[in-house]
Amino acid sequence: MTKNQFREWALKEVRILDGATGTMLQKAGMPSGVCPEKWVLDNPDT
């Protein structure tokens, strides 16, 4: 998913991510203390 595709998806309606999403992103390499939404956009392959 590209940044633009994610942006379009996110703007269509309210999106709610649960706590497990952050846990899974950290397991995929996201460091703690960063903005998950930005990290996902900066690491689309992950």
Legacy VTK file of the C-alpha trace (Angstrom):
# vtk DataFile Version 3.0
C-alpha trace
ASCII
DATASET POLYDATA
POINTS 46 float
0.000 0.000 0.000
1.398 3.369 -0.958
1.208 6.477 1.214
-1.512 7.897 -1.019
-3.523 4.670 -0.906
-3.254 4.599 2.884
-4.246 8.253 3.099
-7.300 7.649 0.900
-8.255 4.582 2.938
-7.852 6.439 6.232
-9.871 9.448 5.089
-12.904 7.500 3.874
-14.260 6.957 7.370
-13.190 6.703 10.995
-10.622 3.927 11.481
-9.981 2.355 14.858
-6.894 0.282 15.548
-6.729 -1.829 18.676
-3.763 -2.253 21.009
-2.704 -5.471 19.314
-1.889 -3.485 16.191
0.899 -1.639 17.986
2.209 -4.894 19.437
2.316 -6.485 15.996
4.037 -3.430 14.510
6.688 -3.557 17.250
7.233 -7.258 16.515
7.715 -6.240 12.863
10.483 -3.816 13.839
8.768 -0.581 14.825
10.685 1.003 17.727
8.736 2.055 20.789
7.964 5.738 21.145
7.372 6.469 17.458
4.081 7.393 15.814
2.674 4.080 14.471
0.792 5.773 11.644
3.933 7.523 10.411
6.021 4.379 10.822
3.548 2.381 8.700
3.718 5.031 5.974
7.530 5.112 6.102
7.791 1.271 6.056
5.164 0.078 3.587
6.897 -3.227 2.848
6.763 -4.233 6.506
LINES 1 47
46 0 1 2 3 4 5 6 7 8 9 10 11 12 13 14 15 16 17 18 19 20 21 22 23 24 25 26 27 28 29 30 31 32 33 34 35 36 37 38 39 40 41 42 43 44 45
